[in-house]
């Protein structure tokens, strides 16, 4: 008899876990995605500095990164070694107005999503793009990512509690009932041996 109870208990537990998995999957997936995208960006500790000579100023497309989906067109510069740097703080025409081909610039850059991104740009004492602002932007993004993860985790916990309370009443009731039956069978088997 206890074998039948164990099988039924396992069946109800699987049903309960299946329901809990479905309600927690989306929030946990969002957490995993947010953390993955965050860690694909280099932290300011790993940014590199260099001096380059601009060979060309063009454009490229980057993810919008804001509330609107899609992409936006930003400036891209090519140095005299043929390296491409995304200048997401400027549009192509703004970069053409501020920067001059053939001039030397000091840069701070990161490697994010397999592309080089300018985080600081200066020429002599003239600061064109502030590295400090880029660090603050990184920290703001980190805070936003952690907030999103906390909200999704909280939402997942609330959904699990609601699911257990309302959608899994029968499973919880049957699990408790079968556990009690198993406990009684074990106690009865022990007393019979004595």
Phi, psi and omega in degrees: 000320183293334177295318178298317178297318180297317179296315179295322178298315178299318180298315179292322177297318178298318178298318179297312180296324179297314179296318180293324178297315183295323180283335182262352184298310184297310178300320180291327176294318178297319178300311181299319180294315180298316180294320179299311180295325179295315183284350173282348176266134178289141176282157180305334178297336183256002178294150182246156177245150178199166172243128183232160170247125183284126179262327183204152176236123181224209181222160176209171180249136176230159176298143184297324177072356179255201181289326179285140179276169178106210185222171178220157181265129180229172180285152174220132179246151177242131179269176184291351174265000179087010177278141178260135178234128177280131180244073189290349180279350184227150171277160183305318181291326176295317180296321179295328179285326186267323185257152179237132177296137180093347179273156181264138181224149172266132182232156167237131184218161178232162175251099181242130177055041176065023175228153177270127183241129178288128178247343178204140182214127179213161176224110185064235179269359182270116180268111183272314175232124184281124175295324179300317178297322179293321177296316179297322177296319177298314181295322177296319178296320178298316179297317178298320179295315179295323177296315178300315179298318180296318179296316180294322178295316177297317178298320179297316179296318179297316179297322178296315180297315179297318180297315179296318184291319188248319186267347183241022182304313184295316179298314180298317179298314181294322179297314178298316181297314182291324176298318179296317179298316179298317179299317178295319178297318180294317179297319180292320179295322179294317181290330178290327179291328181287000000 
